[in-house]
Amino acid sequence: MTLPRYSALRRAALKAVATTVAGAALTACGGGPFGMFESSKDKKKLQGTRISVLALERDLRPSVESVDTQVILPRPEDSVNWPQSGGLSHHAMQHMIIAENPRLAWRANIGVGSGKRNRDLAAPIVGGGRVFTVDGKGRVCAFDAKSGRRLWSVVTPPKRERDGAFLGGGIAFEEDRLFVTGGFAEILALNATNGKVLWRTSFESPIHSAPTVLGGRVFAVTVDNQAVAVAAINGKVLWTYSGASNQTILLGGPAPAVDGGVAVTAFTSGEIAALRVDTGASLWSDNVISVRRTEAAANMPDVAGNPVIDRGRVYAVGHSGILVAIDLRTGQRVWDAPIAGICEPWIAGDFLFSLTLDAELACIDVRSGHIVWVTQIQRYKNEKDKKGPIVWSGPGLASDRLIVVGSNGEALSISPYTGEVLSRLKLAAPATLPPVFADKTMYLINDDGQLAAYR
């Protein structure tokens, strides 16, 4: 089924995404949205130590109540597939498995990497013994998971739009089908064996979230905050839901979390909505807008990291400064924590790990919302002069290690029990997409458009 396309609206949305928030997207996961700017005219500097007037507001500390809390995690379990953004449809991947000293097994080129016009925003997915990627121009590739051999590739945007920027979206896998979203205002299905297009469904505006697929339905969110569900078999639109609008957004968008008959969608306005998967009817809504932050960054209420559903609770973090836990059925907020971020939080048992805008990695006890430990990661390549902000992405938990990757070309291994940095791995190039795990292997796409497998 094809809906009418309004190219003017779509072009306007693309322009807004590309021109107003590119800088925020490139810095928000690590160095902070304003750390890179410094007046070249400010030649005369005052002596002494500079202390931010907002330091007390932004400083994240462990809770006094959690001083005796011992972090206990579920045992690591392997999965042969990582079929969509966030792993499974609920995005709660718990504790994965990877080798104690992972080594590069193979590397492959996926196409166009991240540049000034194109931004590769889709992490790889794994399904049926293959690794699937989509590059900064919308080219989808399939690779053999064992050897890295390319099996096929196809350019997904319509011919009239292949010179444009891809701007968001992603891919999902179910029953030998790939579902692709992106800046070309379509959801399409591909045959995962050969890349043949099975169907296309057009929308009025670009889709900036990766798709989530479960039970024969594909869920996604457009740049103008329309949550949509289509039939996986033929692309027929099943329902739509309109969220509150917002003028300023970050590049990319969170994939809906789906579990227990509920689709939890996050919007650029900071709204979190729980919708019935069969009808799209609203069950409840909340927001992750902090009323305590006074920084200019708080004026961007966007939710960019995937929401997570685990054991009847929803976890979501917002750019403006708050991480929330919400009861899935009632919509009642259980607790909130003063954390600002755009990376998906990772939950394992009774503990949640979240990367903040200020490059802090925090461990939170989900039973109480108390912060157990906080580790400050390197924020700048030159810490003394605060130059070269580093963008960090993650974390992912595998074999008792939290792994984050950075635009400085490093991957860090951090203890989930204490927050101690255990080791560093030099990457071939900067990386700003989170790692994924399947079949005791870590897959990572760097900014040069290279897919690497470590095992």
Order of alpha helices (4+ residues) and beta strands (2+ residues): alpha-alpha-alpha-beta-beta-beta-beta-beta-beta-beta-beta-beta-beta-beta-beta-beta-beta-beta-beta-beta-beta-beta-beta-beta-beta-beta-beta-beta-beta-beta-beta-beta-beta-beta-beta-beta-beta
